[in-house]
Amino acid sequence: MLALAREPVFQYGSTMMCTARASAQKKASRHLAFALLAFALSLASLMALLYVFLPREQGLGRAALDDSLTVVSRGGRIAKGAEIAGRPYLVFFGYTHCADFCPTALLEISSVLKALGPDEKAGGLFITVDPERDTPEVLKSYLENFDPRIFALTGDPEKTAALAKTFRAYAARVSREPPGDYDIAHTGLVYLMDKRGLIVSTFDVQQPPQEAARKLKAYL
């Protein structure tokens, strides 16, 4: 009788233990599933942002260097966009009133071009996002600080804005004192455009110049 009385108690306790263990396992599985789902969603969101905001290999289309753009060289020569087509360029959007970021980027581009060697057919393009103040004469003077293979591009505001949009480069005027004065908030990326005018990708000009020159040389 005692044995018969104990047996149901033992089975009942075992059942409760198994049920509790199974419940805990289910909860752990659900937590793991939620964690994996959250990770997958975060990864998908990150990939979506990269797809929208960062250039991809030849994924941004062609940047037309046509005769609607005015090209200024360091020596002051004025040309049309089509005259400098046919070689790879490191492209940067900025403006001459930029205190430090723009000249730093152009000095880094100059270092890459210097490491590439004087005879290699590559260059830099400084495309102004402030064509109203960056006249050809202003750009000529500004370019004297950098490698002679860096050209400045300007044009009417609509044309330069459309070119920036092709690169997915951002630029917006920010008012400041005194009234009528302004700065321009803009993208700080350097882009690589190949000799066909295709926008390849962003380009790291902060890596060692010799390494950057080696990568650029692959597009000559």
Contacts in CASP RR format, 6 or more apart in sequence:
PFRMAT RR
TARGET T0000
AUTHOR 0000-0000-0000
METHOD contacts of the structure
MODEL  1
MLALAREPVFQYGSTMMCTARASAQKKASRHLAFALLAFALSLASLMALL
YVFLPREQGLGRAALDDSLTVVSRGGRIAKGAEIAGRPYLVFFGYTHCAD
FCPTALLEISSVLKALGPDEKAGGLFITVDPERDTPEVLKSYLENFDPRI
FALTGDPEKTAALAKTFRAYAARVSREPPGDYDIAHTGLVYLMDKRGLIV
STFDVQQPPQEAARKLKAYL
53 168 0 8 1.000
54 202 0 8 1.000
55 167 0 8 1.000
55 168 0 8 1.000
55 191 0 8 1.000
55 199 0 8 1.000
55 200 0 8 1.000
55 201 0 8 1.000
55 202 0 8 1.000
56 201 0 8 1.000
57 200 0 8 1.000
57 201 0 8 1.000
58 194 0 8 1.000
58 198 0 8 1.000
58 199 0 8 1.000
58 200 0 8 1.000
59 199 0 8 1.000
60 166 0 8 1.000
60 167 0 8 1.000
60 168 0 8 1.000
60 199 0 8 1.000
61 166 0 8 1.000
61 198 0 8 1.000
61 199 0 8 1.000
62 166 0 8 1.000
62 196 0 8 1.000
62 197 0 8 1.000
62 198 0 8 1.000
62 199 0 8 1.000
63 91 0 8 1.000
63 163 0 8 1.000
63 166 0 8 1.000
63 167 0 8 1.000
63 193 0 8 1.000
63 197 0 8 1.000
63 198 0 8 1.000
63 199 0 8 1.000
64 163 0 8 1.000
64 197 0 8 1.000
65 81 0 8 1.000
65 82 0 8 1.000
65 84 0 8 1.000
65 85 0 8 1.000
65 153 0 8 1.000
65 197 0 8 1.000
66 80 0 8 1.000
66 81 0 8 1.000
66 82 0 8 1.000
67 80 0 8 1.000
67 81 0 8 1.000
67 82 0 8 1.000
68 155 0 8 1.000
68 156 0 8 1.000
68 159 0 8 1.000
69 80 0 8 1.000
69 81 0 8 1.000
69 153 0 8 1.000
69 154 0 8 1.000
69 155 0 8 1.000
69 159 0 8 1.000
69 160 0 8 1.000
69 163 0 8 1.000
70 78 0 8 1.000
70 79 0 8 1.000
70 80 0 8 1.000
70 81 0 8 1.000
70 136 0 8 1.000
70 153 0 8 1.000
70 154 0 8 1.000
70 155 0 8 1.000
71 78 0 8 1.000
71 79 0 8 1.000
71 80 0 8 1.000
71 81 0 8 1.000
71 83 0 8 1.000
71 84 0 8 1.000
71 151 0 8 1.000
71 152 0 8 1.000
71 153 0 8 1.000
72 78 0 8 1.000
72 136 0 8 1.000
72 139 0 8 1.000
72 140 0 8 1.000
72 143 0 8 1.000
72 151 0 8 1.000
72 152 0 8 1.000
72 153 0 8 1.000
72 154 0 8 1.000
73 79 0 8 1.000
73 140 0 8 1.000
73 143 0 8 1.000
73 148 0 8 1.000
73 151 0 8 1.000
73 152 0 8 1.000
74 140 0 8 1.000
74 143 0 8 1.000
74 144 0 8 1.000
74 146 0 8 1.000
74 148 0 8 1.000
74 150 0 8 1.000
75 140 0 8 1.000
75 143 0 8 1.000
75 144 0 8 1.000
75 148 0 8 1.000
76 136 0 8 1.000
76 140 0 8 1.000
76 143 0 8 1.000
78 136 0 8 1.000
81 153 0 8 1.000
84 151 0 8 1.000
85 195 0 8 1.000
85 197 0 8 1.000
86 195 0 8 1.000
86 196 0 8 1.000
86 197 0 8 1.000
87 121 0 8 1.000
87 122 0 8 1.000
87 123 0 8 1.000
87 195 0 8 1.000
87 220 0 8 1.000
88 122 0 8 1.000
88 123 0 8 1.000
88 192 0 8 1.000
88 193 0 8 1.000
88 194 0 8 1.000
88 195 0 8 1.000
88 216 0 8 1.000
88 219 0 8 1.000
88 220 0 8 1.000
89 122 0 8 1.000
89 123 0 8 1.000
89 124 0 8 1.000
89 125 0 8 1.000
89 192 0 8 1.000
89 193 0 8 1.000
90 109 0 8 1.000
90 112 0 8 1.000
90 113 0 8 1.000
90 122 0 8 1.000
90 123 0 8 1.000
90 124 0 8 1.000
90 125 0 8 1.000
90 190 0 8 1.000
90 191 0 8 1.000
90 192 0 8 1.000
90 193 0 8 1.000
90 203 0 8 1.000
90 205 0 8 1.000
90 216 0 8 1.000
91 124 0 8 1.000
91 125 0 8 1.000
91 127 0 8 1.000
91 167 0 8 1.000
91 190 0 8 1.000
91 191 0 8 1.000
91 192 0 8 1.000
91 193 0 8 1.000
91 199 0 8 1.000
92 102 0 8 1.000
92 105 0 8 1.000
92 106 0 8 1.000
92 109 0 8 1.000
92 124 0 8 1.000
92 125 0 8 1.000
92 126 0 8 1.000
92 127 0 8 1.000
92 188 0 8 1.000
92 189 0 8 1.000
92 190 0 8 1.000
92 191 0 8 1.000
93 127 0 8 1.000
93 128 0 8 1.000
93 129 0 8 1.000
93 164 0 8 1.000
93 167 0 8 1.000
93 169 0 8 1.000
93 171 0 8 1.000
93 186 0 8 1.000
93 187 0 8 1.000
93 188 0 8 1.000
94 102 0 8 1.000
94 126 0 8 1.000
94 127 0 8 1.000
94 128 0 8 1.000
94 129 0 8 1.000
94 130 0 8 1.000
94 171 0 8 1.000
94 184 0 8 1.000
94 186 0 8 1.000
94 188 0 8 1.000
95 102 0 8 1.000
95 128 0 8 1.000
95 129 0 8 1.000
95 130 0 8 1.000
95 133 0 8 1.000
95 134 0 8 1.000
95 184 0 8 1.000
95 186 0 8 1.000
96 102 0 8 1.000
96 128 0 8 1.000
96 130 0 8 1.000
96 133 0 8 1.000
96 134 0 8 1.000
96 138 0 8 1.000
96 139 0 8 1.000
96 142 0 8 1.000
97 130 0 8 1.000
97 133 0 8 1.000
97 183 0 8 1.000
97 184 0 8 1.000
98 184 0 8 1.000
101 188 0 8 1.000
102 126 0 8 1.000
103 145 0 8 1.000
105 188 0 8 1.000
105 190 0 8 1.000
105 205 0 8 1.000
106 126 0 8 1.000
106 145 0 8 1.000
106 146 0 8 1.000
106 150 0 8 1.000
107 145 0 8 1.000
107 146 0 8 1.000
108 190 0 8 1.000
108 205 0 8 1.000
108 206 0 8 1.000
109 123 0 8 1.000
109 124 0 8 1.000
109 146 0 8 1.000
109 147 0 8 1.000
109 150 0 8 1.000
109 190 0 8 1.000
109 205 0 8 1.000
110 146 0 8 1.000
110 147 0 8 1.000
110 150 0 8 1.000
111 205 0 8 1.000
111 209 0 8 1.000
111 212 0 8 1.000
112 205 0 8 1.000
112 209 0 8 1.000
112 212 0 8 1.000
112 213 0 8 1.000
112 216 0 8 1.000
113 122 0 8 1.000
113 123 0 8 1.000
113 124 0 8 1.000
113 147 0 8 1.000
113 149 0 8 1.000
113 150 0 8 1.000
113 213 0 8 1.000
114 147 0 8 1.000
114 209 0 8 1.000
115 209 0 8 1.000
115 210 0 8 1.000
115 212 0 8 1.000
115 213 0 8 1.000
116 122 0 8 1.000
116 213 0 8 1.000
116 216 0 8 1.000
116 217 0 8 1.000
117 213 0 8 1.000
120 217 0 8 1.000
120 220 0 8 1.000
121 220 0 8 1.000
122 149 0 8 1.000
122 216 0 8 1.000
122 217 0 8 1.000
122 219 0 8 1.000
122 220 0 8 1.000
123 147 0 8 1.000
123 149 0 8 1.000
123 150 0 8 1.000
123 151 0 8 1.000
124 147 0 8 1.000
124 149 0 8 1.000
124 150 0 8 1.000
124 151 0 8 1.000
125 150 0 8 1.000
125 151 0 8 1.000
125 152 0 8 1.000
125 153 0 8 1.000
125 193 0 8 1.000
126 139 0 8 1.000
126 142 0 8 1.000
126 143 0 8 1.000
126 150 0 8 1.000
126 151 0 8 1.000
126 152 0 8 1.000
126 153 0 8 1.000
127 152 0 8 1.000
127 153 0 8 1.000
127 154 0 8 1.000
127 160 0 8 1.000
127 163 0 8 1.000
127 164 0 8 1.000
128 134 0 8 1.000
128 139 0 8 1.000
128 152 0 8 1.000
128 153 0 8 1.000
128 154 0 8 1.000
128 160 0 8 1.000
129 160 0 8 1.000
129 164 0 8 1.000
129 169 0 8 1.000
129 171 0 8 1.000
129 184 0 8 1.000
129 186 0 8 1.000
130 184 0 8 1.000
131 154 0 8 1.000
131 155 0 8 1.000
131 156 0 8 1.000
131 157 0 8 1.000
131 160 0 8 1.000
132 157 0 8 1.000
134 142 0 8 1.000
134 152 0 8 1.000
134 154 0 8 1.000
135 154 0 8 1.000
136 154 0 8 1.000
139 152 0 8 1.000
139 154 0 8 1.000
140 152 0 8 1.000
142 152 0 8 1.000
143 150 0 8 1.000
143 151 0 8 1.000
143 152 0 8 1.000
153 160 0 8 1.000
153 163 0 8 1.000
154 160 0 8 1.000
161 171 0 8 1.000
164 170 0 8 1.000
164 171 0 8 1.000
164 187 0 8 1.000
166 199 0 8 1.000
167 187 0 8 1.000
167 191 0 8 1.000
167 199 0 8 1.000
168 187 0 8 1.000
169 186 0 8 1.000
169 187 0 8 1.000
169 189 0 8 1.000
169 191 0 8 1.000
170 185 0 8 1.000
170 186 0 8 1.000
170 187 0 8 1.000
171 184 0 8 1.000
171 185 0 8 1.000
171 186 0 8 1.000
171 187 0 8 1.000
172 184 0 8 1.000
172 185 0 8 1.000
172 186 0 8 1.000
173 182 0 8 1.000
173 183 0 8 1.000
173 184 0 8 1.000
174 182 0 8 1.000
174 183 0 8 1.000
174 184 0 8 1.000
174 185 0 8 1.000
175 181 0 8 1.000
175 182 0 8 1.000
176 182 0 8 1.000
176 183 0 8 1.000
189 202 0 8 1.000
190 202 0 8 1.000
190 203 0 8 1.000
190 204 0 8 1.000
190 205 0 8 1.000
191 199 0 8 1.000
191 200 0 8 1.000
191 201 0 8 1.000
191 202 0 8 1.000
191 203 0 8 1.000
192 199 0 8 1.000
192 200 0 8 1.000
192 201 0 8 1.000
192 202 0 8 1.000
192 203 0 8 1.000
192 216 0 8 1.000
192 219 0 8 1.000
193 199 0 8 1.000
193 200 0 8 1.000
194 200 0 8 1.000
194 219 0 8 1.000
195 219 0 8 1.000
195 220 0 8 1.000
200 219 0 8 1.000
203 212 0 8 1.000
203 215 0 8 1.000
203 216 0 8 1.000
204 212 0 8 1.000
205 212 0 8 1.000
END
